[in-house]
Amino acid sequence: MVVAEVRERSAVSKQAAQNFDVERFNLRKLNELEVMKLYQIKISNRFAALEDLSYSKDINRAWKNIKEKIKTSARVSLGLYKLKQHKPWFDEDCVNFLDRRKQAKMQWVQDPSQSNVDNLDNVRRDAGRHFRKKRRHI
């Protein structure tokens, strides 16, 4: 019972985390000396501006300001990480297979009976076959 509850919470939290639109910064640019120096200068300037502000006793607001300053500096000097291009073979059928796989997994998380395990295995196998077949025919 406890294991099923932990699995369910884990699956739900993963799902919630994936739904947020998160800014991803191109951290590989920090390997370049010029970009790294620019980033350090931007961060230093922003923190210097923060020190000049008179903080209220609200520590949460202070941390929020610091977080925003770091994000702004990274956005300006590093830029955003560009996601990989959309796969041309990925179509509506693939979306349906992903949805069925997700439903089977949630069903298994809620009730880890043998029939749900077998169903999840079958759906995973079918989805994998479909994706491999689609990629081969490009």
N, CA, C and O of each residue as an XYZ file, in Angstrom:
552
protein
N       0.827     -1.190      0.000
C       0.000      0.000      0.000
C       0.877      1.261      0.000
O       0.627      2.201     -0.755
N       1.876      1.266      0.834
C       2.764      2.433      0.918
C       3.544      2.601     -0.381
O       3.738      3.721     -0.855
N       3.991      1.482     -0.957
C       4.764      1.541     -2.194
C       3.908      2.123     -3.323
O       4.381      2.946     -4.107
N       2.670      1.698     -3.396
C       1.768      2.220     -4.435
C       1.541      3.715     -4.262
O       1.485      4.459     -5.241
N       1.411      4.150     -3.015
C       1.198      5.570     -2.747
C       2.428      6.391     -3.149
O       2.302      7.472     -3.722
N       3.609      5.867     -2.842
C       4.851      6.556     -3.209
C       4.977      6.626     -4.730
O       5.353      7.662     -5.278
N       4.659      5.515     -5.412
C       4.712      5.507     -6.876
C       3.766      6.538     -7.467
O       4.121      7.267     -8.393
N       2.565      6.590     -6.926
C       1.570      7.526     -7.439
C       2.019      8.968     -7.235
O       1.920      9.791     -8.146
N       2.510      9.268     -6.046
C       2.989     10.630     -5.777
C       4.142     10.999     -6.690
O       4.210     12.119     -7.197
N       5.053     10.047     -6.899
C       6.198     10.284     -7.763
C       5.753     10.556     -9.198
O       6.246     11.483     -9.842
N       4.832      9.757     -9.688
C       4.349      9.931    -11.059
C       3.627     11.258    -11.219
O       3.798     11.939    -12.230
N       2.822     11.630    -10.235
C       2.078     12.880    -10.304
C       3.020     14.068    -10.233
O       2.836     15.043    -10.961
N       4.036     14.003     -9.360
C       4.971     15.132     -9.248
C       5.818     15.264    -10.509
O       6.131     16.379    -10.926
N       6.195     14.133    -11.128
C       6.943     14.194    -12.378
C       6.103     14.861    -13.456
O       6.583     15.703    -14.215
N       4.823     14.458    -13.502
C       3.920     15.021    -14.490
C       3.775     16.526    -14.290
O       3.802     17.291    -15.254
N       3.621     16.944    -13.049
C       3.455     18.368    -12.750
C       4.713     19.145    -13.119
O       4.628     20.261    -13.631
N       5.871     18.565    -12.863
C       7.131     19.243    -13.177
C       7.306     19.406    -14.680
O       7.863     20.405    -15.135
N       6.836     18.432    -15.454
C       6.987     18.505    -16.897
C       6.027     19.503    -17.520
O       6.271     19.977    -18.630
N       4.943     19.832    -16.834
C       3.961     20.747    -17.384
C       4.394     22.207    -17.303
O       3.878     23.039    -18.049
N       5.325     22.532    -16.420
C       5.753     23.916    -16.277
C       6.662     24.298    -17.428
O       7.494     23.508    -17.874
N       6.492     25.512    -17.897
C       7.350     26.021    -18.949
C       8.569     26.645    -18.280
O       8.504     27.763    -17.769
N       9.669     25.921    -18.288
C      10.873     26.333    -17.579
C      11.854     26.935    -18.574
O      12.051     26.408    -19.669
N      12.464     28.042    -18.177
C      13.513     28.628    -19.001
C      14.782     27.800    -18.829
O      15.227     27.546    -17.710
N      15.345     27.393    -19.936
C      16.591     26.642    -19.883
C      17.673     27.504    -20.513
O      17.540     27.966    -21.646
N      18.739     27.711    -19.764
C      19.811     28.569    -20.232
C      20.896     27.746    -20.891
O      21.123     26.596    -20.516
N      21.555     28.317    -21.855
C      22.612     27.644    -22.586
C      23.906     27.723    -21.777
O      24.745     28.590    -22.024
N      24.064     26.829    -20.823
C      25.203     26.856    -19.906
C      26.519     26.471    -20.576
O      27.593     26.750    -20.043
N      26.439     25.836    -21.735
C      27.674     25.472    -22.436
C      28.456     26.705    -22.860
O      29.670     26.646    -23.058
N      27.755     27.815    -22.997
C      28.437     29.048    -23.381
C      29.402     29.528    -22.303
O      30.313     30.305    -22.591
N      29.213     29.073    -21.064
C      30.112     29.471    -19.978
C      31.521     28.939    -20.180
O      32.456     29.405    -19.529
N      31.687     27.971    -21.073
C      33.022     27.450    -21.372
C      33.845     28.464    -22.167
O      35.074     28.394    -22.180
N      33.174     29.400    -22.822
C      33.876     30.438    -23.574
C      34.292     31.544    -22.604
O      33.480     32.024    -21.813
N      35.542     31.934    -22.671
C      36.097     32.897    -21.726
C      35.384     34.242    -21.775
O      35.064     34.812    -20.732
N      35.131     34.754    -22.976
C      34.469     36.057    -23.129
C      33.083     36.043    -22.488
O      32.713     36.967    -21.763
N      32.324     34.985    -22.763
C      30.956     34.890    -22.249
C      30.978     34.752    -20.731
O      30.155     35.344    -20.034
N      31.926     33.966    -20.225
C      32.026     33.771    -18.779
C      32.318     35.095    -18.076
O      31.724     35.390    -17.039
N      33.227     35.891    -18.632
C      33.544     37.196    -18.031
C      32.341     38.125    -18.068
O      32.048     38.816    -17.093
N      31.645     38.136    -19.205
C      30.457     38.971    -19.332
C      29.396     38.575    -18.301
O      28.761     39.429    -17.682
N      29.220     37.271    -18.133
C      28.241     36.772    -17.157
C      28.633     37.190    -15.735
O      27.784     37.622    -14.955
N      29.907     37.062    -15.407
C      30.376     37.453    -14.074
C      30.145     38.942    -13.829
O      29.741     39.341    -12.737
N      30.403     39.755    -14.842
C      30.194     41.201    -14.700
C      28.715     41.504    -14.503
O      28.353     42.307    -13.643
N      27.861     40.865    -15.298
C      26.408     41.101    -15.178
C      25.916     40.715    -13.783
O      25.151     41.455    -13.163
N      26.356     39.562    -13.295
C      25.934     39.110    -11.957
C      26.432     40.090    -10.901
O      25.673     40.476    -10.012
N      27.688     40.495    -10.987
C      28.246     41.433    -10.001
C      27.481     42.746     -9.990
O      27.161     43.278     -8.928
N      27.190     43.264    -11.177
C      26.447     44.525    -11.266
C      25.055     44.401    -10.659
O      24.593     45.298     -9.955
N      24.406     43.304    -10.933
C      23.041     43.124    -10.414
C      23.052     42.961     -8.894
O      22.158     43.461     -8.212
N      24.052     42.269     -8.365
C      24.131     42.124     -6.911
C      24.512     43.443     -6.251
O      24.061     43.743     -5.145
N      25.333     44.221     -6.923
C      25.666     45.538     -6.382
C      24.411     46.396     -6.303
O      24.214     47.133     -5.336
N      23.568     46.299     -7.318
C      22.305     47.046     -7.309
C      21.398     46.538     -6.187
O      20.673     47.316     -5.567
N      21.443     45.243     -5.933
C      20.628     44.681     -4.845
C      21.097     45.185     -3.482
O      20.283     45.452     -2.598
N      22.415     45.312     -3.318
C      22.953     45.773     -2.036
C      22.537     47.201     -1.737
O      22.377     47.584     -0.578
N      22.362     47.990     -2.795
C      21.955     49.379     -2.605
C      20.513     49.502     -2.118
O      20.148     50.478     -1.463
N      19.712     48.511     -2.442
C      18.311     48.561     -2.010
C      18.226     48.349     -0.505
O      19.004     47.584      0.066
N      17.306     49.010      0.114
C      17.104     48.755      1.543
C      16.028     47.681      1.652
O      14.866     47.905      1.313
N      16.438     46.514      2.130
C      15.515     45.395      2.242
C      14.591     45.568      3.426
O      14.965     46.053      4.494
N      13.374     45.151      3.181
C      12.465     45.057      4.324
C      12.837     43.772      5.051
O      13.768     43.076      4.645
N      12.143     43.466      6.083
C      12.473     42.265      6.856
C      11.925     41.003      6.203
O      12.035     39.915      6.769
N      11.334     41.135      5.017
C      10.764     39.987      4.315
C      11.870     39.233      3.575
O      12.297     39.643      2.496
N      12.325     38.133      4.161
C      13.434     37.367      3.593
C      13.021     36.677      2.299
O      13.848     36.504      1.404
N      11.749     36.278      2.184
C      11.283     35.619      0.964
C      11.374     36.563     -0.235
O      11.727     36.147     -1.338
N      11.057     37.813     -0.012
C      11.133     38.793     -1.086
C      12.584     39.006     -1.507
O      12.875     39.161     -2.693
N      13.480     39.013     -0.544
C      14.901     39.177     -0.849
C      15.409     38.015     -1.693
O      16.111     38.227     -2.681
N      15.058     36.784     -1.310
C      15.483     35.611     -2.078
C      14.879     35.626     -3.472
O      15.536     35.248     -4.442
N      13.627     36.061     -3.575
C      12.977     36.148     -4.877
C      13.713     37.148     -5.772
O      13.905     36.898     -6.962
N      14.124     38.287     -5.192
C      14.889     39.281     -5.952
C      16.215     38.711     -6.445
O      16.602     38.922     -7.594
N      16.899     37.995     -5.575
C      18.188     37.395     -5.943
C      17.996     36.396     -7.079
O      18.756     36.391     -8.048
N      16.982     35.558     -6.954
C      16.691     34.554     -7.983
C      16.406     35.228     -9.325
O      16.912     34.791    -10.359
N      15.610     36.274     -9.311
C      15.270     36.988    -10.543
C      16.494     37.650    -11.162
O      16.647     37.656    -12.383
N      17.360     38.205    -10.331
C      18.574     38.854    -10.842
C      19.490     37.841    -11.522
O      20.064     38.128    -12.572
N      19.625     36.674    -10.934
C      20.460     35.630    -11.542
C      19.855     35.182    -12.868
O      20.574     35.017    -13.853
N      18.538     34.984    -12.898
C      17.879     34.574    -14.140
C      18.046     35.623    -15.233
O      18.315     35.296    -16.389
N      17.885     36.874    -14.855
C      18.016     37.953    -15.832
C      19.432     38.003    -16.380
O      19.623     38.155    -17.587
N      20.415     37.879    -15.522
C      21.811     37.897    -15.962
C      22.097     36.736    -16.912
O      22.751     36.913    -17.939
N      21.608     35.562    -16.567
C      21.825     34.390    -17.415
C      21.131     34.555    -18.762
O      21.689     34.206    -19.802
N      19.924     35.084    -18.739
C      19.178     35.277    -19.983
C      19.912     36.248    -20.914
O      19.991     36.025    -22.122
N      20.444     37.320    -20.337
C      21.119     38.342    -21.143
C      22.448     37.835    -21.689
O      22.731     37.995    -22.876
N      23.257     37.232    -20.843
C      24.606     36.878    -21.289
C      24.715     35.482    -21.893
O      25.561     35.268    -22.761
N      23.898     34.532    -21.472
C      24.013     33.168    -21.989
C      22.992     32.856    -23.073
O      23.266     32.086    -23.993
N      21.830     33.450    -22.959
C      20.762     33.117    -23.896
C      20.055     31.853    -23.459
O      20.489     31.169    -22.533
N      18.965     31.552    -24.133
C      18.186     30.367    -23.795
C      18.684     29.162    -24.583
O      19.182     29.301    -25.701
N      18.548     27.997    -23.998
C      18.918     26.745    -24.649
C      17.853     26.420    -25.676
O      16.663     26.417    -25.359
N      18.261     26.150    -26.885
C      17.305     25.824    -27.937
C      17.031     24.333    -27.919
O      17.947     23.513    -27.965
N      15.750     23.998    -27.850
C      15.365     22.596    -27.835
C      15.606     21.975    -29.205
O      15.685     22.676    -30.214
N      15.719     20.666    -29.224
C      15.938     19.976    -30.486
C      14.732     20.182    -31.400
O      13.612     20.414    -30.946
N      14.993     20.092    -32.662
C      13.938     20.286    -33.644
C      12.898     19.185    -33.543
O      13.187     18.065    -33.120
N      11.702     19.524    -33.933
C      10.600     18.568    -33.927
C      10.917     17.419    -34.883
O      11.442     17.638    -35.975
N      10.602     16.218    -34.473
C      10.875     15.051    -35.299
C       9.811     14.958    -36.401
O       8.617     14.920    -36.101
N      10.226     14.923    -37.650
C       9.248     14.926    -38.745
C       8.368     13.671    -38.770
O       7.251     13.713    -39.286
N       8.855     12.571    -38.225
C       8.077     11.333    -38.251
C       7.037     11.272    -37.144
O       6.166     10.403    -37.163
N       7.116     12.178    -36.184
C       6.215     12.147    -35.026
C       4.870     12.749    -35.427
O       4.772     13.950    -35.681
N       3.838     11.909    -35.483
C       2.529     12.365    -35.947
C       1.451     12.059    -34.909
O       1.752     11.739    -33.759
N       0.202     12.162    -35.331
C      -0.940     11.956    -34.429
C      -0.979     10.543    -33.862
O      -1.356     10.355    -32.705
N      -0.597      9.544    -34.658
C      -0.548      8.164    -34.162
C       0.427      8.038    -32.998
O       0.152      7.348    -32.016
N       1.561      8.707    -33.114
C       2.571      8.661    -32.055
C       2.025      9.293    -30.775
O       2.261      8.786    -29.679
N       1.304     10.386    -30.915
C       0.696     11.030    -29.750
C      -0.287     10.079    -29.079
O      -0.336      9.989    -27.852
N      -1.068      9.370    -29.888
C      -2.029      8.404    -29.328
C      -1.320      7.284    -28.575
O      -1.768      6.867    -27.507
N      -0.203      6.794    -29.138
C       0.558      5.754    -28.443
C       1.108      6.274    -27.116
O       1.085      5.562    -26.112
N       1.600      7.512    -27.110
C       2.104      8.098    -25.863
C       0.994      8.233    -24.827
O       1.203      7.953    -23.647
N      -0.181      8.659    -25.266
C      -1.312      8.797    -24.338
C      -1.720      7.454    -23.750
O      -1.988      7.345    -22.554
N      -1.763      6.425    -24.608
C      -2.137      5.094    -24.098
C      -1.092      4.576    -23.114
O      -1.429      3.956    -22.105
N       0.172      4.835    -23.413
C       1.246      4.393    -22.513
C       1.153      5.111    -21.165
O       1.343      4.503    -20.112
N       0.860      6.404    -21.213
C       0.724      7.189    -19.986
C      -0.469      6.709    -19.155
O      -0.370      6.589    -17.934
N      -1.591      6.436    -19.815
C      -2.770      5.941    -19.104
C      -2.494      4.581    -18.463
O      -2.882      4.340    -17.320
N      -1.824      3.695    -19.200
C      -1.503      2.378    -18.660
C      -0.579      2.489    -17.451
O      -0.717      1.738    -16.485
N       0.357      3.423    -17.510
C       1.275      3.602    -16.380
C       0.540      4.129    -15.155
O       0.767      3.659    -14.040
N      -0.343      5.107    -15.361
C      -1.102      5.645    -14.229
C      -2.027      4.585    -13.630
O      -2.224      4.535    -12.416
N      -2.586      3.747    -14.486
C      -3.444      2.657    -14.003
C      -2.623      1.682    -13.166
O      -3.082      1.211    -12.126
N      -1.415      1.382    -13.620
C      -0.542      0.473    -12.876
C      -0.110      1.093    -11.554
O      -0.021      0.396    -10.543
N       0.164      2.414    -11.552
C       0.575      3.095    -10.329
C      -0.544      3.045     -9.292
O      -0.289      2.831     -8.107
N      -1.769      3.242     -9.737
C      -2.902      3.244     -8.814
C      -3.256      1.851     -8.323
O      -3.678      1.672     -7.181
N      -3.079      0.856     -9.207
C      -3.402     -0.525     -8.829
C      -2.369     -1.458     -9.451
O      -2.529     -1.875    -10.598
N      -1.298     -1.797     -8.703
C      -0.218     -2.605     -9.288
C      -0.546     -4.105     -9.369
O       0.272     -4.940     -8.984
N      -1.743     -4.444     -9.870
C      -2.118     -5.850    -10.023
C      -1.419     -6.435    -11.247
O      -0.889     -5.702    -12.083
N      -1.425     -7.747    -11.341
C      -0.733     -8.419    -12.441
C      -1.342     -8.056    -13.792
O      -0.619     -7.916    -14.778
N      -2.652     -7.905    -13.847
C      -3.287     -7.559    -15.126
C      -2.835     -6.168    -15.587
O      -2.630     -5.951    -16.782
N      -2.678     -5.225    -14.649
C      -2.202     -3.892    -15.024
C      -0.733     -3.907    -15.431
O      -0.321     -3.153    -16.313
N       0.054     -4.762    -14.790
C       1.465     -4.910    -15.171
C       1.551     -5.452    -16.593
O       2.321     -4.949    -17.410
N       0.750     -6.487    -16.884
C       0.751     -7.076    -18.227
C       0.287     -6.065    -19.272
O       0.846     -5.987    -20.365
N      -0.749     -5.287    -18.921
C      -1.263     -4.282    -19.842
C      -0.188     -3.228    -20.125
O       0.012     -2.838    -21.275
N       0.501     -2.770    -19.076
C       1.558     -1.776    -19.249
C       2.678     -2.324    -20.135
O       3.172     -1.623    -21.018
N       3.075     -3.568    -19.900
C       4.121     -4.174    -20.729
C       3.708     -4.232    -22.197
O       4.504     -3.926    -23.084
N       2.449     -4.628    -22.449
C       1.962     -4.729    -23.824
C       1.915     -3.361    -24.505
O       2.316     -3.221    -25.660
N       1.426     -2.363    -23.785
C       1.322     -1.020    -24.358
C       2.715     -0.454    -24.623
O       2.938      0.171    -25.660
N       3.653     -0.664    -23.703
C       5.025     -0.202    -23.910
C       5.647     -0.862    -25.141
O       6.289     -0.200    -25.957
N       5.447     -2.173    -25.263
C       6.007     -2.915    -26.391
C       5.429     -2.396    -27.707
O       6.163     -2.169    -28.669
N       4.107     -2.209    -27.742
C       3.467     -1.712    -28.967
C       3.958     -0.313    -29.325
O       4.215     -0.025    -30.493
N       4.087      0.547    -28.336
C       4.545      1.915    -28.585
C       5.983      1.903    -29.110
O       6.304      2.613    -30.062
N       6.840      1.100    -28.491
C       8.226      1.008    -28.935
C       8.329      0.517    -30.367
O       9.112      1.045    -31.157
N       7.536     -0.496    -30.703
C       7.534     -1.011    -32.083
C       7.085      0.073    -33.057
O       7.679      0.265    -34.118
N       6.033      0.768    -32.674
C       5.514      1.809    -33.560
C       6.563      2.897    -33.807
O       6.764      3.319    -34.946
N       7.231      3.351    -32.739
C       8.237      4.406    -32.882
C       9.428      3.942    -33.722
O       9.922      4.684    -34.572
N       9.883      2.714    -33.482
C      11.012      2.189    -34.284
C      10.636      2.090    -35.752
O      11.426      2.435    -36.631
N       9.414      1.614    -36.014
C       8.943      1.482    -37.389
C       8.876      2.849    -38.074
O       9.261      2.980    -39.236
N       8.388      3.861    -37.360
C       8.266      5.207    -37.919
C       9.649      5.795    -38.229
O       9.832      6.434    -39.265
N      10.611      5.582    -37.340
C      11.954      6.151    -37.540
C      12.669      5.479    -38.715
O      13.439      6.125    -39.426
N      12.417      4.189    -38.917
C      13.075      3.474    -40.010
C      12.610      3.965    -41.371
O      13.371      3.930    -42.338
N      11.376      4.419    -41.453
C      10.794      4.776    -42.755
C      10.963      6.244    -43.104
O      10.198      6.788    -43.900
N      11.943      6.874    -42.525
C      12.186      8.292    -42.849
C      12.976      8.396    -44.130
O      13.284      9.501    -44.577
